[in-house]
Amino acid sequence: MAEEGQVISCHTVDAWKLHTQNGIESKKLVVVDFTASWCGPCRAIAPVLAEIAKKMPEVTFLKVDVDELTTVAEEYAVQAMPTFVFLKEGKVVDTVVGAKKDELQLTIAKHATATATAAA
């Protein structure tokens, strides 16, 4: 199992299912970074996401390489990299397309706050 406050790379469909199921059971916000090794903007935003993950252990951060887990990328209709998909209880609640640091931070904060309020 991964440590709190880090971005978890899912290299298999089983790992993907395990981590998304854990997010459903814990009622945590799950932020999925759909990325690709050849994508420059993906590499540029990765350290930003890692920093956010360190500061927000109440959120689960997953990373999926679209070339590695094509079925998962197709399931979420990922067309561009990076695409960030926000899941709550297994349902998509938001999406950010592109390496937009400010929009990403605002969207994470918005949904993390809603999750914390719902849990209280």
Secondary structure by P-SEA (a helix, b strand, c coil): cccccbbbbbccaaaaaaaaaaaaaaccbbbbbbcccccaaaaaaaaaaaaaaaacccbbbbbbcccccaaaaaaaccccccbbbbbcccccccccccccaaaaaaaaaaaaaaaaaaac
